[in-house]
Amino acid sequence: GSSEKKVSLTVWLMAARLMSSRWIQGLRRTRAAHVFCWASRCCADTPSRPDVLWAPGAHAPEEQTAKLAGKIGSMVGGGRSICVVGARGTLPSARAMRALSVASEHGQRPVVFCVRWMADTEEERSLRFYAELRKTWTEYKNHWRAHKWRVLPVTPHTAVHRMATAVATEERLNGIAVMKIDPARTDTLAIGAKVLATLPHLAQTPAIGTSLACILRSVSEGKFFHAIVFRRPISPQKKPGQGTAAEQPKPTPQEE
């Protein structure tokens, strides 16, 4: 009803204000986590489940990013199924990345996702983020400690194809690759998303390309994201008719 919508809107505004200046740090992180969990529960029982959650564009306030994070958390909750987030353009791609990071940081299990190019028309393309839950943060961190890796910084001048090649090579040699991204910069976040969408084209085999996934981790008190790329097994638990994020449609040709 209208009263429930008003309550839900108030919840999202509270979450957005708590996370607006820096996404995750100190006491603000704790308070935001409580609001985020409450907001996720508010929409958990929503009867209609959209096929794609579209990231907010230029005409939407930043508070909509917090709302998107809550919807992602609700839809992947319990590891029951995947959540698909669509993004058209630089700002929506950046906001999708921010929302995925927030959804990861406020749970015991991080959101694991892959990115694919999708051809909307003959002349237009957009990104799809296929997100799901798998292992706990502790399990992933233990796995990461077993590998040696170096950080690959993403800047506004980073070439997508060149960085994707570096990430694919690093993952192949060391079992893990890490991009360092400034979450306050829309351009670097969008470049990072495009790199992830380009990775499947640069893997040694299609199977390897399909298995590459990413987790966003906030570091340095929220000043940076580490986009951690690794290979994962395909086909964990899933519902009939629902693929994992790694089994989604093949991407269209990469962006240079």
N, C-alpha and C positions, 0 to 999 in steps of 0.2 A: 504494500500500500504506500501512499504518499508519505506517511510518517516514517516507515522503514527506510525509504529513499533518503529522507532528511537525515536520519541517524547515520546511514552509510556515508553520505557526503561529509557530514561532520567528522566522522572517523578518518576519512582520507585526508581531509584538510589538516587534522591534528598530526597524522603521520608525516605529511609533506613538510609541515613547519619544523618538526623535530629533526628532519634529515636534510634540510635545505642548504645550510651553510657548508657543512662537510658531511658526507654521506654516513660515515660510521666512525664514532670515536667516543671513548669514555662513557660518562653517565648518559649522554645523549643517545648513544647506541642502545643502552639498556632500556631507556624509556621508549625509544622508537620500536624496539623489539616487542614490547607489550602491546603497543598500539597496533603494530603490524599484525600480530597474531590475532588480536581481536577483530581487525578489519578482515582478515582472511576468513575467520569463522562466519562473519556477517554475510559473506557472499558464497559460502560453501554449499548452502542449500538452494542456490538459485536454480530453478528448473531448467532453464535454457542454457545449453553449453555451446558457445560459438565455435565454429571450425577454426577460425583464426582470430586472435586478439591483435588488433591493429595498434601499433605504437602511436602515441599522440604526435601531431604535426605542429607546424609553426603557429597556428591559431589557437592551440590549446595551452593552458597555463602549465607550469612545471609540476603543479600538484597532481596532474594526471599521471605523471610517471610513478608516483607513490601508489596510486590506484592500480596501475598496471602491475606493479610488483605484487600487490596483494592478490590480484586475480591469478597471477602465475602461481603463487604459493598455494592458493586454494585448488587450482586445477591439477597440480602435480602432487598434492598432498597424499601421503601414504604410498607413493610410488605406484598408484593404480594405473596411470596412463600418462601420455605425453601432452604437452601444451604447445601449441603453435602460435608464435608471435610474428606478425607481418610488419614490414617497415618499408616505406617508400620515401627515399630521400635521406639526406645527411642527418638532419635533426631527429627524425623518427628512429633511424638506426642507432644513434647515440643514446636516445632515451630507452630503447630496447635493451641495450647493454647495461645501462644504469639499473633498470628494473630487474634484470636477471641477477645482478650483483647483490642488490638489496634482498631479493628473495632467497639467495644463497646464505647470506650472512645471518639471517634470522631463523635458521633452522639447524637441527642436528645433522642433517644431510644437505650437502650443497646441490644446487641445480646444475646438472650436467647438460650441455647443449651442443648442437652443431648448427652450422649456418649453410644455407643453400641459396643460390640464385634461382629466381623463378621468372619466367617470361610471361608478363601480364598481357602484352600485345606484341606485335611484330617489332615495335620500336621502343617499348618500355619494359623495364625489369624492376623487380623488387627483391627484398631479402626475406627469407623465412628462417626463424630461429626455432628449432625443434628441441624442447626442454623436457627434462624428466628428472626423477630422483633415483639414485642408486645406493652407493655406500655412504658411510658416515664420514664426517670431516676427519676423524681420527684415522680411519682406514686409509683415506687418500693421503693424509700427511705422512703416514708411515711408508706408503708406497713412494712418495716423492723423495723422501730422505734417502732411499736406496739408489737414487740416480744423481749423477753429476750433471749440472746444467748451467747455462749462462743466460743472462737476461738480454733480450733484444728490445731496445727502446723504440717506441713508435713516436714519430714526430709529425708535424703538419706537412713535412716535405717527404715523408716516407712513400716510396713507390709500392703499390699493392702487390704486384707480381713478384718484385724482388724480395720483399719481406716474406711473402708466402713461400718462396723458394728456400729462404733461410730457415724458416720455421720447419718446413718439411724435412730439410737436411738435418737440422738439429735433433728433431724427434727420431729420425731414422738412426742417427749415430748414438744418441744418448738415452733414447727411450722417453724423453720428455723435452718440451720446448716451452719457453716462457717469454711472453711479450709484456713489456712495461708500458702502461698507458695512463695518461693523465685524465682522471674522470671528470675534471672541470672543463676539459676541452672537447667540444662537440666534434671538431674535425678529426682528432686522433682516435676518438671512440669509433667514429664511422669508418675510418681506415682499418682499424682493428677488426671490425665486423666484416669488411670486404676481404681482408686477408683470410679469415676463417672460412668464408664462402669459397675462396679460391683454392684452398688446400687440397680438396679431393682430386683436382686436376693434376697436381704435382706429385702425388704419391707414386711409389714404385708400381703398385698394382691397384686396380679398382677396389679390391677387398680392403686393402690398407687404407685407401682414401675414405671409404665408407665408415671405417672403424674409428677415425680420428674425431675426438671430442674436446670440449673445452670447459674449464671451470674458472670463473672470475673470483679472485680473492683480493680483498682490500688489504693493503700494506701501508706502512709508514703513517699510521694513524689516519688512514683514509685519503692520504695525499695521492696515492697511486693505486691502480689495479694491476695485478698480475694475471694475465690471461694464460692459464696453464693448459697446454695442449698435450694430449697423451692418446695412446691407443687403448681401446677397450674391447672386450668381447661383445659380439652381437647376440641379440636375442636373450635377454633375461626374462623375467616374468612379464607377461602382457595379457591383456584381455583379447578374446577372439575378435579378429578384425582390426586390431590396433597394433601398428608396428612400433618399434622403438625409434628413437630419434635417428639412429644410424641407418634405419631401413626406409627412410622417406624417399620421395622421388629424386631421380638423378638431377644434378644441377645443370643449368645452362652454361655455355662457355664463359670462362672467367673474365673478369675486368682487368685490363692491363694497367 
